Amino acid sequence: MTDQEKNTVEQKVKNALEQIRPYLMQDGGDVEYVDMTNEGVVMVRLKGHCGSCPHAMQTLKQGIESAIKKAIPEVKCVERV
């Protein structure tokens, strides 16, 4: 992935996170974009109640990752840091 392609995908990811954020905030949580590798692995930080919730991995994989991968096929997976 070129730098320009990566920048374009990163912006799409950030936009997707903005769409997801209100749902997380309803439960006292939040998500922060951290980075993305050239291989399409997005790294995020779960914040607030999402950071300590026992269902955080389910939220990450079935909620956040699913929505991002559906909207942005270039993303291979979403990982928590």
Jmol script that loads the backbone (N, CA, C; Angstrom):
load data "model"
ATOM      1  N   MET A   1       0.850  -1.173   0.000  1.00  0.00           N
ATOM      2  CA  MET A   1       0.000   0.000   0.000  1.00  0.00           C
ATOM      3  C   MET A   1       0.898   1.239   0.000  1.00  0.00           C
ATOM      4  N   THR A   2       0.661   2.132  -0.924  1.00  0.00           N
ATOM      5  CA  THR A   2       1.447   3.364  -0.988  1.00  0.00           C
ATOM      6  C   THR A   2       1.037   4.288   0.161  1.00  0.00           C
ATOM      7  N   ASP A   3       1.865   5.298   0.412  1.00  0.00           N
ATOM      8  CA  ASP A   3       1.542   6.262   1.469  1.00  0.00           C
ATOM      9  C   ASP A   3       0.224   6.968   1.186  1.00  0.00           C
ATOM     10  N   GLN A   4      -0.010   7.304  -0.073  1.00  0.00           N
ATOM     11  CA  GLN A   4      -1.250   7.995  -0.435  1.00  0.00           C
ATOM     12  C   GLN A   4      -2.455   7.080  -0.216  1.00  0.00           C
ATOM     13  N   GLU A   5      -2.331   5.806  -0.599  1.00  0.00           N
ATOM     14  CA  GLU A   5      -3.420   4.849  -0.379  1.00  0.00           C
ATOM     15  C   GLU A   5      -3.680   4.660   1.117  1.00  0.00           C
ATOM     16  N   LYS A   6      -2.596   4.565   1.874  1.00  0.00           N
ATOM     17  CA  LYS A   6      -2.721   4.401   3.323  1.00  0.00           C
ATOM     18  C   LYS A   6      -3.431   5.601   3.936  1.00  0.00           C
ATOM     19  N   ASN A   7      -3.061   6.807   3.519  1.00  0.00           N
ATOM     20  CA  ASN A   7      -3.712   8.019   4.037  1.00  0.00           C
ATOM     21  C   ASN A   7      -5.196   8.025   3.724  1.00  0.00           C
ATOM     22  N   THR A   8      -5.557   7.594   2.520  1.00  0.00           N
ATOM     23  CA  THR A   8      -6.961   7.548   2.112  1.00  0.00           C
ATOM     24  C   THR A   8      -7.730   6.543   2.964  1.00  0.00           C
ATOM     25  N   VAL A   9      -7.161   5.357   3.159  1.00  0.00           N
ATOM     26  CA  VAL A   9      -7.815   4.332   3.968  1.00  0.00           C
ATOM     27  C   VAL A   9      -7.910   4.784   5.424  1.00  0.00           C
ATOM     28  N   GLU A  10      -6.851   5.404   5.945  1.00  0.00           N
ATOM     29  CA  GLU A  10      -6.882   5.904   7.326  1.00  0.00           C
ATOM     30  C   GLU A  10      -8.013   6.903   7.521  1.00  0.00           C
ATOM     31  N   GLN A  11      -8.215   7.773   6.565  1.00  0.00           N
ATOM     32  CA  GLN A  11      -9.295   8.755   6.683  1.00  0.00           C
ATOM     33  C   GLN A  11     -10.653   8.067   6.677  1.00  0.00           C
ATOM     34  N   LYS A  12     -10.797   7.039   5.843  1.00  0.00           N
ATOM     35  CA  LYS A  12     -12.050   6.273   5.826  1.00  0.00           C
ATOM     36  C   LYS A  12     -12.279   5.579   7.162  1.00  0.00           C
ATOM     37  N   VAL A  13     -11.216   5.032   7.744  1.00  0.00           N
ATOM     38  CA  VAL A  13     -11.320   4.374   9.045  1.00  0.00           C
ATOM     39  C   VAL A  13     -11.754   5.384  10.109  1.00  0.00           C
ATOM     40  N   LYS A  14     -11.143   6.541  10.117  1.00  0.00           N
ATOM     41  CA  LYS A  14     -11.496   7.570  11.097  1.00  0.00           C
ATOM     42  C   LYS A  14     -12.955   7.989  10.937  1.00  0.00           C
ATOM     43  N   ASN A  15     -13.412   8.103   9.703  1.00  0.00           N
ATOM     44  CA  ASN A  15     -14.812   8.448   9.448  1.00  0.00           C
ATOM     45  C   ASN A  15     -15.742   7.342   9.953  1.00  0.00           C
ATOM     46  N   ALA A  16     -15.361   6.081   9.722  1.00  0.00           N
ATOM     47  CA  ALA A  16     -16.163   4.951  10.197  1.00  0.00           C
ATOM     48  C   ALA A  16     -16.230   4.942  11.720  1.00  0.00           C
ATOM     49  N   LEU A  17     -15.107   5.236  12.370  1.00  0.00           N
ATOM     50  CA  LEU A  17     -15.090   5.279  13.835  1.00  0.00           C
ATOM     51  C   LEU A  17     -16.009   6.382  14.361  1.00  0.00           C
ATOM     52  N   GLU A  18     -16.084   7.488  13.645  1.00  0.00           N
ATOM     53  CA  GLU A  18     -16.985   8.571  14.052  1.00  0.00           C
ATOM     54  C   GLU A  18     -18.444   8.118  13.990  1.00  0.00           C
ATOM     55  N   GLN A  19     -18.755   7.215  13.065  1.00  0.00           N
ATOM     56  CA  GLN A  19     -20.113   6.686  12.956  1.00  0.00           C
ATOM     57  C   GLN A  19     -20.416   5.701  14.084  1.00  0.00           C
ATOM     58  N   ILE A  20     -19.408   4.975  14.539  1.00  0.00           N
ATOM     59  CA  ILE A  20     -19.560   3.975  15.586  1.00  0.00           C
ATOM     60  C   ILE A  20     -19.554   4.606  16.980  1.00  0.00           C
ATOM     61  N   ARG A  21     -18.784   5.656  17.134  1.00  0.00           N
ATOM     62  CA  ARG A  21     -18.556   6.294  18.439  1.00  0.00           C
ATOM     63  C   ARG A  21     -19.837   6.587  19.225  1.00  0.00           C
ATOM     64  N   PRO A  22     -20.894   7.139  18.648  1.00  0.00           N
ATOM     65  CA  PRO A  22     -22.095   7.446  19.449  1.00  0.00           C
ATOM     66  C   PRO A  22     -22.691   6.216  20.137  1.00  0.00           C
ATOM     67  N   TYR A  23     -22.617   5.061  19.505  1.00  0.00           N
ATOM     68  CA  TYR A  23     -23.147   3.841  20.115  1.00  0.00           C
ATOM     69  C   TYR A  23     -22.318   3.426  21.327  1.00  0.00           C
ATOM     70  N   LEU A  24     -21.015   3.578  21.227  1.00  0.00           N
ATOM     71  CA  LEU A  24     -20.149   3.259  22.359  1.00  0.00           C
ATOM     72  C   LEU A  24     -20.354   4.245  23.497  1.00  0.00           C
ATOM     73  N   MET A  25     -20.537   5.509  23.150  1.00  0.00           N
ATOM     74  CA  MET A  25     -20.692   6.550  24.159  1.00  0.00           C
ATOM     75  C   MET A  25     -21.988   6.385  24.949  1.00  0.00           C
ATOM     76  N   GLN A  26     -23.005   5.769  24.348  1.00  0.00           N
ATOM     77  CA  GLN A  26     -24.255   5.522  25.065  1.00  0.00           C
ATOM     78  C   GLN A  26     -24.028   4.651  26.295  1.00  0.00           C
ATOM     79  N   ASP A  27     -23.009   3.798  26.228  1.00  0.00           N
ATOM     80  CA  ASP A  27     -22.685   2.916  27.353  1.00  0.00           C
ATOM     81  C   ASP A  27     -21.464   3.397  28.136  1.00  0.00           C
ATOM     82  N   GLY A  28     -21.064   4.646  27.923  1.00  0.00           N
ATOM     83  CA  GLY A  28     -19.947   5.209  28.660  1.00  0.00           C
ATOM     84  C   GLY A  28     -18.578   4.860  28.110  1.00  0.00           C
ATOM     85  N   GLY A  29     -18.523   4.390  26.864  1.00  0.00           N
ATOM     86  CA  GLY A  29     -17.249   4.010  26.260  1.00  0.00           C
ATOM     87  C   GLY A  29     -16.866   4.922  25.119  1.00  0.00           C
ATOM     88  N   ASP A  30     -15.743   4.618  24.515  1.00  0.00           N
ATOM     89  CA  ASP A  30     -15.262   5.372  23.359  1.00  0.00           C
ATOM     90  C   ASP A  30     -14.178   4.540  22.680  1.00  0.00           C
ATOM     91  N   VAL A  31     -13.809   4.958  21.487  1.00  0.00           N
ATOM     92  CA  VAL A  31     -12.750   4.294  20.734  1.00  0.00           C
ATOM     93  C   VAL A  31     -11.848   5.364  20.143  1.00  0.00           C
ATOM     94  N   GLU A  32     -10.558   5.101  20.142  1.00  0.00           N
ATOM     95  CA  GLU A  32      -9.577   6.044  19.611  1.00  0.00           C
ATOM     96  C   GLU A  32      -8.737   5.343  18.547  1.00  0.00           C
ATOM     97  N   TYR A  33      -8.614   5.963  17.383  1.00  0.00           N
ATOM     98  CA  TYR A  33      -7.740   5.443  16.326  1.00  0.00           C
ATOM     99  C   TYR A  33      -6.295   5.641  16.773  1.00  0.00           C
ATOM    100  N   VAL A  34      -5.467   4.596  16.609  1.00  0.00           N
ATOM    101  CA  VAL A  34      -4.063   4.687  16.996  1.00  0.00           C
ATOM    102  C   VAL A  34      -3.170   4.666  15.761  1.00  0.00           C
ATOM    103  N   ASP A  35      -3.316   3.656  14.908  1.00  0.00           N
ATOM    104  CA  ASP A  35      -2.432   3.520  13.752  1.00  0.00           C
ATOM    105  C   ASP A  35      -3.003   2.466  12.808  1.00  0.00           C
ATOM    106  N   MET A  36      -2.372   2.347  11.649  1.00  0.00           N
ATOM    107  CA  MET A  36      -2.706   1.303  10.701  1.00  0.00           C
ATOM    108  C   MET A  36      -1.433   0.857  10.012  1.00  0.00           C
ATOM    109  N   THR A  37      -1.272  -0.450   9.863  1.00  0.00           N
ATOM    110  CA  THR A  37      -0.098  -0.971   9.182  1.00  0.00           C
ATOM    111  C   THR A  37      -0.321  -0.942   7.672  1.00  0.00           C
ATOM    112  N   ASN A  38       0.749  -1.119   6.915  1.00  0.00           N
ATOM    113  CA  ASN A  38       0.633  -1.185   5.455  1.00  0.00           C
ATOM    114  C   ASN A  38      -0.117  -2.435   5.015  1.00  0.00           C
ATOM    115  N   GLU A  39      -0.250  -3.405   5.912  1.00  0.00           N
ATOM    116  CA  GLU A  39      -0.975  -4.641   5.598  1.00  0.00           C
ATOM    117  C   GLU A  39      -2.469  -4.522   5.864  1.00  0.00           C
ATOM    118  N   GLY A  40      -2.918  -3.377   6.365  1.00  0.00           N
ATOM    119  CA  GLY A  40      -4.342  -3.158   6.604  1.00  0.00           C
ATOM    120  C   GLY A  40      -4.826  -3.563   7.982  1.00  0.00           C
ATOM    121  N   VAL A  41      -3.928  -3.626   8.947  1.00  0.00           N
ATOM    122  CA  VAL A  41      -4.307  -3.914  10.331  1.00  0.00           C
ATOM    123  C   VAL A  41      -4.487  -2.577  11.051  1.00  0.00           C
ATOM    124  N   VAL A  42      -5.702  -2.331  11.520  1.00  0.00           N
ATOM    125  CA  VAL A  42      -6.018  -1.085  12.212  1.00  0.00           C
ATOM    126  C   VAL A  42      -5.879  -1.321  13.711  1.00  0.00           C
ATOM    127  N   MET A  43      -5.223  -0.395  14.385  1.00  0.00           N
ATOM    128  CA  MET A  43      -5.056  -0.477  15.827  1.00  0.00           C
ATOM    129  C   MET A  43      -5.854   0.636  16.493  1.00  0.00           C
ATOM    130  N   VAL A  44      -6.667   0.242  17.469  1.00  0.00           N
ATOM    131  CA  VAL A  44      -7.502   1.196  18.192  1.00  0.00           C
ATOM    132  C   VAL A  44      -7.321   1.006  19.680  1.00  0.00           C
ATOM    133  N   ARG A  45      -7.694   2.024  20.422  1.00  0.00           N
ATOM    134  CA  ARG A  45      -7.678   1.969  21.883  1.00  0.00           C
ATOM    135  C   ARG A  45      -9.121   2.138  22.350  1.00  0.00           C
ATOM    136  N   LEU A  46      -9.597   1.178  23.138  1.00  0.00           N
ATOM    137  CA  LEU A  46     -10.927   1.291  23.726  1.00  0.00           C
ATOM    138  C   LEU A  46     -10.796   2.096  25.008  1.00  0.00           C
ATOM    139  N   LYS A  47     -11.710   3.049  25.196  1.00  0.00           N
ATOM    140  CA  LYS A  47     -11.612   3.973  26.323  1.00  0.00           C
ATOM    141  C   LYS A  47     -12.898   3.949  27.136  1.00  0.00           C
ATOM    142  N   GLY A  48     -12.843   4.580  28.294  1.00  0.00           N
ATOM    143  CA  GLY A  48     -14.015   4.643  29.158  1.00  0.00           C
ATOM    144  C   GLY A  48     -14.421   3.248  29.609  1.00  0.00           C
ATOM    145  N   HIS A  49     -15.709   3.007  29.677  1.00  0.00           N
ATOM    146  CA  HIS A  49     -16.198   1.700  30.110  1.00  0.00           C
ATOM    147  C   HIS A  49     -15.788   0.589  29.152  1.00  0.00           C
ATOM    148  N   CYS A  50     -15.582   0.915  27.885  1.00  0.00           N
ATOM    149  CA  CYS A  50     -15.164  -0.104  26.916  1.00  0.00           C
ATOM    150  C   CYS A  50     -13.767  -0.641  27.230  1.00  0.00           C
ATOM    151  N   GLY A  51     -12.939   0.156  27.858  1.00  0.00           N
ATOM    152  CA  GLY A  51     -11.582  -0.268  28.174  1.00  0.00           C
ATOM    153  C   GLY A  51     -11.515  -1.351  29.226  1.00  0.00           C
ATOM    154  N   SER A  52     -12.514  -1.394  30.110  1.00  0.00           N
ATOM    155  CA  SER A  52     -12.496  -2.376  31.190  1.00  0.00           C
ATOM    156  C   SER A  52     -13.677  -3.349  31.133  1.00  0.00           C
ATOM    157  N   CYS A  53     -14.487  -3.246  30.141  1.00  0.00           N
ATOM    158  CA  CYS A  53     -15.674  -4.083  30.022  1.00  0.00           C
ATOM    159  C   CYS A  53     -15.295  -5.530  29.709  1.00  0.00           C
ATOM    160  N   PRO A  54     -15.968  -6.491  30.345  1.00  0.00           N
ATOM    161  CA  PRO A  54     -15.667  -7.889  30.045  1.00  0.00           C
ATOM    162  C   PRO A  54     -16.077  -8.292  28.630  1.00  0.00           C
ATOM    163  N   HIS A  55     -16.893  -7.484  27.986  1.00  0.00           N
ATOM    164  CA  HIS A  55     -17.345  -7.767  26.621  1.00  0.00           C
ATOM    165  C   HIS A  55     -16.574  -6.953  25.580  1.00  0.00           C
ATOM    166  N   ALA A  56     -15.456  -6.389  25.972  1.00  0.00           N
ATOM    167  CA  ALA A  56     -14.692  -5.501  25.082  1.00  0.00           C
ATOM    168  C   ALA A  56     -14.263  -6.193  23.793  1.00  0.00           C
ATOM    169  N   MET A  57     -13.815  -7.440  23.881  1.00  0.00           N
ATOM    170  CA  MET A  57     -13.372  -8.138  22.665  1.00  0.00           C
ATOM    171  C   MET A  57     -14.542  -8.395  21.732  1.00  0.00           C
ATOM    172  N   GLN A  58     -15.711  -8.688  22.289  1.00  0.00           N
ATOM    173  CA  GLN A  58     -16.899  -8.881  21.470  1.00  0.00           C
ATOM    174  C   GLN A  58     -17.276  -7.569  20.783  1.00  0.00           C
ATOM    175  N   THR A  59     -17.227  -6.480  21.511  1.00  0.00           N
ATOM    176  CA  THR A  59     -17.493  -5.162  20.932  1.00  0.00           C
ATOM    177  C   THR A  59     -16.497  -4.860  19.823  1.00  0.00           C
ATOM    178  N   LEU A  60     -15.228  -5.169  20.083  1.00  0.00           N
ATOM    179  CA  LEU A  60     -14.180  -4.886  19.109  1.00  0.00           C
ATOM    180  C   LEU A  60     -14.383  -5.696  17.828  1.00  0.00           C
ATOM    181  N   LYS A  61     -14.547  -6.991  17.953  1.00  0.00           N
ATOM    182  CA  LYS A  61     -14.590  -7.872  16.780  1.00  0.00           C
ATOM    183  C   LYS A  61     -15.947  -7.856  16.076  1.00  0.00           C
ATOM    184  N   GLN A  62     -17.040  -7.992  16.834  1.00  0.00           N
ATOM    185  CA  GLN A  62     -18.351  -8.085  16.212  1.00  0.00           C
ATOM    186  C   GLN A  62     -18.966  -6.730  15.907  1.00  0.00           C
ATOM    187  N   GLY A  63     -18.512  -5.708  16.597  1.00  0.00           N
ATOM    188  CA  GLY A  63     -19.047  -4.378  16.368  1.00  0.00           C
ATOM    189  C   GLY A  63     -18.135  -3.521  15.513  1.00  0.00           C
ATOM    190  N   ILE A  64     -17.022  -3.129  16.091  1.00  0.00           N
ATOM    191  CA  ILE A  64     -16.113  -2.187  15.437  1.00  0.00           C
ATOM    192  C   ILE A  64     -15.471  -2.795  14.193  1.00  0.00           C
ATOM    193  N   GLU A  65     -14.832  -3.958  14.343  1.00  0.00           N
ATOM    194  CA  GLU A  65     -14.148  -4.573  13.198  1.00  0.00           C
ATOM    195  C   GLU A  65     -15.127  -4.911  12.082  1.00  0.00           C
ATOM    196  N   SER A  66     -16.257  -5.466  12.427  1.00  0.00           N
ATOM    197  CA  SER A  66     -17.254  -5.838  11.423  1.00  0.00           C
ATOM    198  C   SER A  66     -17.709  -4.618  10.612  1.00  0.00           C
ATOM    199  N   ALA A  67     -18.011  -3.523  11.292  1.00  0.00           N
ATOM    200  CA  ALA A  67     -18.473  -2.310  10.608  1.00  0.00           C
ATOM    201  C   ALA A  67     -17.380  -1.716   9.724  1.00  0.00           C
ATOM    202  N   ILE A  68     -16.149  -1.697  10.224  1.00  0.00           N
ATOM    203  CA  ILE A  68     -15.051  -1.111   9.457  1.00  0.00           C
ATOM    204  C   ILE A  68     -14.736  -1.957   8.229  1.00  0.00           C
ATOM    205  N   LYS A  69     -14.662  -3.275   8.404  1.00  0.00           N
ATOM    206  CA  LYS A  69     -14.338  -4.148   7.270  1.00  0.00           C
ATOM    207  C   LYS A  69     -15.436  -4.112   6.209  1.00  0.00           C
ATOM    208  N   LYS A  70     -16.672  -3.970   6.625  1.00  0.00           N
ATOM    209  CA  LYS A  70     -17.789  -3.882   5.673  1.00  0.00           C
ATOM    210  C   LYS A  70     -17.684  -2.598   4.851  1.00  0.00           C
ATOM    211  N   ALA A  71     -17.320  -1.499   5.494  1.00  0.00           N
ATOM    212  CA  ALA A  71     -17.228  -0.207   4.815  1.00  0.00           C
ATOM    213  C   ALA A  71     -15.927  -0.031   4.048  1.00  0.00           C
ATOM    214  N   ILE A  72     -14.859  -0.705   4.529  1.00  0.00           N
ATOM    215  CA  ILE A  72     -13.525  -0.480   3.968  1.00  0.00           C
ATOM    216  C   ILE A  72     -12.854  -1.834   3.742  1.00  0.00           C
ATOM    217  N   PRO A  73     -13.012  -2.411   2.557  1.00  0.00           N
ATOM    218  CA  PRO A  73     -12.475  -3.750   2.282  1.00  0.00           C
ATOM    219  C   PRO A  73     -10.954  -3.860   2.419  1.00  0.00           C
ATOM    220  N   GLU A  74     -10.244  -2.746   2.341  1.00  0.00           N
ATOM    221  CA  GLU A  74      -8.782  -2.773   2.464  1.00  0.00           C
ATOM    222  C   GLU A  74      -8.325  -3.147   3.874  1.00  0.00           C
ATOM    223  N   VAL A  75      -9.205  -2.986   4.854  1.00  0.00           N
ATOM    224  CA  VAL A  75      -8.867  -3.309   6.235  1.00  0.00           C
ATOM    225  C   VAL A  75      -8.986  -4.817   6.434  1.00  0.00           C
ATOM    226  N   LYS A  76      -7.907  -5.412   6.936  1.00  0.00           N
ATOM    227  CA  LYS A  76      -7.869  -6.862   7.150  1.00  0.00           C
ATOM    228  C   LYS A  76      -8.416  -7.240   8.530  1.00  0.00           C
ATOM    229  N   CYS A  77      -8.066  -6.460   9.548  1.00  0.00           N
ATOM    230  CA  CYS A  77      -8.564  -6.709  10.895  1.00  0.00           C
ATOM    231  C   CYS A  77      -8.367  -5.459  11.751  1.00  0.00           C
ATOM    232  N   VAL A  78      -9.006  -5.464  12.915  1.00  0.00           N
ATOM    233  CA  VAL A  78      -8.879  -4.374  13.874  1.00  0.00           C
ATOM    234  C   VAL A  78      -8.365  -4.989  15.172  1.00  0.00           C
ATOM    235  N   GLU A  79      -7.312  -4.428  15.718  1.00  0.00           N
ATOM    236  CA  GLU A  79      -6.695  -4.928  16.942  1.00  0.00           C
ATOM    237  C   GLU A  79      -6.740  -3.861  18.022  1.00  0.00           C
ATOM    238  N   ARG A  80      -6.820  -4.326  19.251  1.00  0.00           N
ATOM    239  CA  ARG A  80      -6.839  -3.446  20.417  1.00  0.00           C
ATOM    240  C   ARG A  80      -5.414  -3.266  20.942  1.00  0.00           C
ATOM    241  N   VAL A  81      -5.056  -2.038  21.266  1.00  0.00           N
ATOM    242  CA  VAL A  81      -3.729  -1.777  21.856  1.00  0.00           C
ATOM    243  C   VAL A  81      -3.898  -1.216  23.249  1.00  0.00           C
TER     244      VAL A  81
END
end "model"
wireframe off; spacefill off
backbone 0.3
color backbone group
